[in-house]
């Protein structure tokens, strides 16, 4: 693992453990993980069907995707062209949240949390 990625992961872990605010995991993230772990792709330590339960057991909340989340503008447009990324940013904008991500194409976006 590259050193900068390791430092970023450590910073994200600190943000998540040092806060008293609730932690939300976008349902779109679960969809993206499920797509990436479909048959023929690298194995996941947890079957996709169990993702939601594992996150709930860890104290994470899974806010539903609402129509307003889908149509909310996210200026500036994200560098990423993946629909899951755009949806996560739009949900953050609509719900007043910040996105924590390791995705370099999103990391500089104003809706992304930085340390």
Protein Blocks (a to p, Z undefined) as FASTA:
>chain_A
ZZklmmmmmmmmmmmmmpcbdcdddfklmmmmmmmmgghiacdfbdfklmmmmmmmnopa
cddddfklmmpccddcdfblcfklmmmmmmmmmnopacddfbfklmmpmkbccZZ
